[in-house]
Each structure stands twice: as C-alpha cells, then as structure tokens.
Amino acid sequence: MTSSTDHAKDPLHGGRLSRREIIAALGTGAAGALLAGRTAAAAEGPKAKQAPQPRTRLSGKYDVIVAGGGIAGVAAATAAAKAGAKVALVELQPFAGGVATASLEPSMCNYFHNTRGELIVGGRPLELVQRMVKLGAAHKNWDKHRGHVVFDVELGKLAMDEMLEDAGVDILYGTIVTAAVMEAGKLVGLHVANRSGNQVMLAGCVVDCTGDDDVAHYAGAPLHVGQGQASVHSFLFRLGNVDLDAMYEYFKANPSEYVAGSDINLSFEEGMKFYEDTGVMYIHHHGTKLKKAVQEPIARGEYSRDFGPFKKLDAFQMHGIRHNKTLVVNTGWFTMVEPDAARLSDIVREGRKMAQYVTKFLRKHLPGCQDSFVLATANAPGVRRTRWLKTNFTMTRAIYETAPRYPDAVGRGVKIQSHPLYRTDQTFDVPLRCLLPQGVEGLLVGSGRGASCVPAELFRCQPVTMIVGQGAGVTAAVAVRDGVAPRKVDIKAVQDALRKQGVNMS
Ligand SMILES: Cc1cc2nc3c(=O)[nH]c(=O)nc-3n(C[C@H](O)[C@H](O)[C@H](O)COP(=O)(O)OP(=O)(O)OC[C@H]3O[C@@H](n4cnc5c(N)ncnc54)[C@H](O)[C@@H]3O)c2cc1C
C-alpha cells in the first residue's frame, strides 16, 4: 500500500513534487527513475514485460502561467504578456472561452457603460468585444442597447485566439493541470497532462483562472465549497435553422408573452428594438412567463419540467442570432457542490437526451422553431460556482452596495443593482485582496467565480470576470518583474500598468 507521504512525492498520484527534486532529476538524467510511474511495475509479476512507463518532462519555464483559458484566462494571459511577462496559457479544451464557448453561453452582460452612457470598462473586455465586432461575431451596435453582447461561438473562439496570438502568449490547448509543484509554501510550477504525456511547467507566478480554483486546491489554499443558488448549473445547447423573424412576429402579436425576467430585464419595447437593430433575439431567464408557448402545453401534460438530473425545464433563457439562424437554449438546472468528474460525465450524457426532448417541445410550440434541430450541445456543463477562495476579506453584497474605493484596486466595473439587474451610475472596485490565497505564495485567483466574493454574481458575469483576470494577470507580471510576492507588489506600479492597458482606474 502506498502511504500518503509516497503520494505527496509521486507526480503520477497528483502529489506535490518540489522544483528542486524535478530539476535535480532532469539534470542527472535520472528523471525516468524519479518521475516514471511506479505502481504498474510493482504490480507486475516476474514474467511480465516492462510496459513503456509514462514520464514527466520539463516542458517550459515562464514568468507567468495562466491555468484555464476561459474569458478570464484570456484576459489574464494577454494582460500579463502586455505587461512584459513571458506567458503560457494552459487550457483543457481545444479552444478558449470556457463557459462562454465550451458551455455555449456566448452572451456577455452588457455592463460596459453606466446609466449616463459613459464607457467605464475598457482594457481586455472591451478589446474582446471590439475584435468580435470586427470579425462579425457580435453586432456593431452592441453598445446602443442595454441587453447582452450576444456573439457567434465559433467567431468568438477566433477572436480569443487572435488576442492571445497578438499578445505573444504560448498557448497550450488540450492540456489539463493535475497538480501543483510547491517549494516552501510557494507555488513554483504545475503538473500538466496532454497527448505528449505528463509534464511539469515552472512559473514565477501562476494565475488560477480554472473557475473552480483547481490550482489553489492542489496547492492547499483554504477554499469555500459551494454557495446556495450558485451551486445550480445548466447544460446548454444550440438550435440551428431557427426562423427568428417568425419568433419576432409572434412576440409582436403577443406582447404579454415577452415579459422581463430575472436577468437584464429588457422591456417588451427594448427587446423588440434590440432585435430590429442588431438581429439578436433575447429571451430572459424564467421563460415560465411564456404562457401560451410553454405553460399552457405543460398544463395539458405535453411537457415535463423534470428530466433526469435536470429540474425546472421551463426556465428558458434563449438568445438567437438572425443571420445564422441559431438559438442558444439555456433551461433547467442540475446541482453539484464541488467538481465531480463522474457527475459531469453523467450530465453531458443525460444533457444530450434532454436537448432532444426540449427541442421536440419547442418545435411544436414555439413559433420560429418548427424546422429547427440540435446543432450542438455543450462540450462542458455550464458551472456557476463550486470552490472559491477563503481569505480574510470577502466582498459581500452589503460592501458592494456601498461601492467603497480600495487602495489595492486592480480593476473597476459598473455597479449593478441587485434586483432587477439594472446598471447604475456608480462603479465598484475589485480589490487585489479578493484574489490572494492565504498561506500560498506565487498564486493569484483570476476568475470572478473563484474569487473571494459572495454572492458569486458580484464578480462572475463575463465582463467582470475579465476585469478580475486582467487585474490578476498584470499583478502577476509586475510581481515577477520586481521579484516580489503578489501580496507585496508595488500596487501603484500595477495600477499604472493597468491604466496603460486602457483600464479606467480614475
Ligand atoms: C449557465 C450559465 C449562464 C450564464 N449566463 C451569463 C450571461 O448571460 N451573461 C454573463 O455575462 N455571464 C453569464 N454567466 C456567467 C459567466 O458566463 C461565467 O461566470 C464566466 O464566463 C466564467 O468565465 P471564467 O473564465 O471566469 O471561467 P470559465 O469560463 O469557467 O473558464 C475556466 C476555464 O478553465 C478550464 N479549466 C478548468 N479546470 C482546468 C484544469 N484543471 N486544467 C486546465 N484547464 C482547466 C476550463 O476548461 C475553462 O475553459 C453564466 C454562467 C453560467 C454557468
């Protein structure tokens, strides 16, 4: 039996191997002996042939490694590179975007301007939108409306690739972070795995943009797990061949069907104008309000709100793009408190069945969907929040409401009224202290959903998680440049670097 001490030294068990051990092994050519798996050889009988053993090799040294290439990771990696760091991005999917692309939620809350119409959010989030407009992923009039910046998933992936390439980031898609390399309480690198095998990457600083704080978890940082409502997640799919003009005509003829819901709260007039101007049809969460199209058939027993692990399948949030006739459907919830591979595997299997079930219903009852089909299901379930940082400062709703200014601000967003989600004319700061794990150096959390805030909604929406990522990326670059821990960084130098990147820090 292997002891827990053995596991701690064995990278194949996801343990923590020190940089000294790795470098020593690589330097003496004894890497095979130290880093190859031991368990297979030990279990074989004397006659068994020695199978090729997995080996861990050093695959790079970087100033900053960003783990996780969701939109926060894209912001963190490009911001760190623009601040002068040598940067690698490690992402398990074969593309960037995370929830926005892999989970099929290409809909960015339009929290860029305040109620006076002044542009507050610049930097990386604005650059992504501008690149998407240039590529035709998002509509040029995105800023004339209050709703969401709804974009084409495939063109969105291209826009993110472009941002990363132009910033000179080394991109490693199809690669999962499996463990931390620690040295005296400092995170100095990551164990990763991909088609080339097991590897170690060394870093001056790591920005954890995995959303679920995988790196912080591997490094032993204190974390909270789960959070009430935010621990419900969704499995999304996209319909093709949707006649959005027919849907628009239906809403025009039945205004009471288009009722402002729980999110951005467009009025009927705003929703219709949004479509007329940009070709984006946006239907709020809680399509339960779609009485004729949804509730009447349910009352007749033609549809069930429950399907396997999914509940509330009448909670339709949908957004469509007229020119490519697609409609993203986000309906129903499943629960999961912390990342659970078996549960996630079940969810994608059951989710594919659920998508067909819901589509059959929509084809029959929602005008515009008659000839639609399931064009794609999500590569990854849309997870709202699982693990998040436990620090001695947490941004709470009560603190956020008073919009205090912080000397360690690394980003600023437009403050959102909690209910309904209206923009205000105020701003709020993202303080660095919300991104710094306790007891682990060399690490920052750069994803809004994994940072120290409660509820997750304060930082997790797409533009805001990019603000968080950008702040973390620049802080990491400045800390490495100056040879100090992120918590000891010269905050003025960070804020100056952010300003140079177009971040409004006034
Ligand atoms: C169902 C749903 C609907 C939403 N609707 C909206 C909306 O309409 N508007 C809005 O603004 N916001 C919305 N949000 C919130 C927002 O989309 C997300 O919070 C945001 O996109 C998260 O981005 P992120 O980069 O912080 O994290 P993620 O998108 O989760 O990115 C994390 C990345 O890390 C990768 N990763 C994870 N673990 C590892 C590992 N060990 N090794 C390597 N890579 C790893 C993942 O593959 C992923 O790409 C929604 C969220 C959900 C779940």
The ligand as a Tripos MOL2 file, in Angstrom:
@<TRIPOS>MOLECULE
LIG
   53    58     1     0     0
SMALL
NO_CHARGES

@<TRIPOS>ATOM
      1 C1        -25.2750   28.5790  -17.3510 C.3       1 LIG1
      2 C2        -24.6240   29.9120  -17.2010 C.ar      1 LIG1
      3 C3        -25.1980   31.0400  -17.7630 C.ar      1 LIG1
      4 C4        -24.5690   32.2700  -17.6690 C.ar      1 LIG1
      5 N1        -25.1190   33.3630  -18.2910 N.ar      1 LIG1
      6 C5        -24.3980   34.5110  -18.3460 C.ar      1 LIG1
      7 C6        -24.8340   35.5980  -19.1510 C.ar      1 LIG1
      8 O1        -25.8570   35.5260  -19.8130 O.2       1 LIG1
      9 N2        -24.0560   36.7240  -19.1880 N.ar      1 LIG1
     10 C7        -22.9000   36.8370  -18.4740 C.ar      1 LIG1
     11 O2        -22.2350   37.8670  -18.5540 O.2       1 LIG1
     12 N3        -22.4940   35.8350  -17.6780 N.ar      1 LIG1
     13 C8        -23.1940   34.6700  -17.6230 C.ar      1 LIG1
     14 N4        -22.7580   33.6260  -16.8520 N.ar      1 LIG1
     15 C9        -21.5380   33.7990  -16.0680 C.3       1 LIG1
     16 C10       -20.3030   33.7480  -16.9390 C.3       1 LIG1
     17 O3        -20.5810   33.1940  -18.1980 O.3       1 LIG1
     18 C11       -19.1930   32.9130  -16.3100 C.3       1 LIG1
     19 O4        -19.0700   33.1850  -14.9310 O.3       1 LIG1
     20 C12       -17.8690   33.2800  -16.9800 C.3       1 LIG1
     21 O5        -17.9520   33.0250  -18.3690 O.3       1 LIG1
     22 C13       -16.7510   32.4920  -16.3460 C.3       1 LIG1
     23 O6        -15.5710   32.7620  -17.0410 O.3       1 LIG1
     24 P1        -14.1810   32.3290  -16.3790 P.3       1 LIG1
     25 O7        -13.1570   32.4920  -17.4240 O.co2     1 LIG1
     26 O8        -14.0120   33.0270  -15.0820 O.co2     1 LIG1
     27 O9        -14.3750   30.7750  -16.0260 O.3       1 LIG1
     28 P2        -14.6850   29.5840  -17.0240 P.3       1 LIG1
     29 O10       -15.4230   30.0490  -18.1930 O.co2     1 LIG1
     30 O11       -15.2580   28.5110  -16.1870 O.co2     1 LIG1
     31 O12       -13.2430   29.1510  -17.5320 O.3       1 LIG1
     32 C14       -12.4270   28.2360  -16.8380 C.3       1 LIG1
     33 C15       -11.5650   27.5380  -17.8650 C.3       1 LIG1
     34 O13       -10.6120   26.7280  -17.1910 O.3       1 LIG1
     35 C16       -10.5300   25.4670  -17.8160 C.3       1 LIG1
     36 N5        -10.0890   24.5240  -16.7830 N.ar      1 LIG1
     37 C17       -10.7640   24.1590  -15.6710 C.ar      1 LIG1
     38 N6        -10.0190   23.3200  -14.9370 N.ar      1 LIG1
     39 C18        -8.8530   23.1720  -15.6130 C.ar      1 LIG1
     40 C19        -7.6710   22.4290  -15.3560 C.ar      1 LIG1
     41 N7         -7.5190   21.6940  -14.2470 N.pl3     1 LIG1
     42 N8         -6.6650   22.4810  -16.2640 N.ar      1 LIG1
     43 C20        -6.7790   23.2300  -17.4060 C.ar      1 LIG1
     44 N9         -7.8850   23.9560  -17.6900 N.ar      1 LIG1
     45 C21        -8.8980   23.9370  -16.7880 C.ar      1 LIG1
     46 C22       -11.9370   25.2050  -18.3280 C.3       1 LIG1
     47 O14       -11.9290   24.2950  -19.4160 O.3       1 LIG1
     48 C23       -12.3790   26.6000  -18.7530 C.3       1 LIG1
     49 O15       -12.0790   26.8750  -20.1070 O.3       1 LIG1
     50 C24       -23.3670   32.3730  -16.9470 C.ar      1 LIG1
     51 C25       -22.7940   31.2460  -16.3560 C.ar      1 LIG1
     52 C26       -23.4020   30.0160  -16.4940 C.ar      1 LIG1
     53 C27       -22.7460   28.7980  -15.9010 C.3       1 LIG1
@<TRIPOS>BOND
     1     1     2 1
     2     2     3 ar
     3     2    52 ar
     4     3     4 ar
     5     4     5 ar
     6     4    50 ar
     7     5     6 ar
     8     6     7 ar
     9     6    13 1
    10     7     8 2
    11     7     9 ar
    12     9    10 ar
    13    10    11 2
    14    10    12 ar
    15    12    13 ar
    16    13    14 ar
    17    14    15 1
    18    14    50 ar
    19    15    16 1
    20    16    17 1
    21    16    18 1
    22    18    19 1
    23    18    20 1
    24    20    21 1
    25    20    22 1
    26    22    23 1
    27    23    24 1
    28    24    25 2
    29    24    26 1
    30    24    27 1
    31    27    28 1
    32    28    29 2
    33    28    30 1
    34    28    31 1
    35    31    32 1
    36    32    33 1
    37    33    34 1
    38    33    48 1
    39    34    35 1
    40    35    36 1
    41    35    46 1
    42    36    37 ar
    43    36    45 ar
    44    37    38 ar
    45    38    39 ar
    46    39    40 ar
    47    39    45 ar
    48    40    41 1
    49    40    42 ar
    50    42    43 ar
    51    43    44 ar
    52    44    45 ar
    53    46    47 1
    54    46    48 1
    55    48    49 1
    56    50    51 ar
    57    51    52 ar
    58    52    53 1
@<TRIPOS>SUBSTRUCTURE
     1 LIG1         1 GROUP 0 **** ****
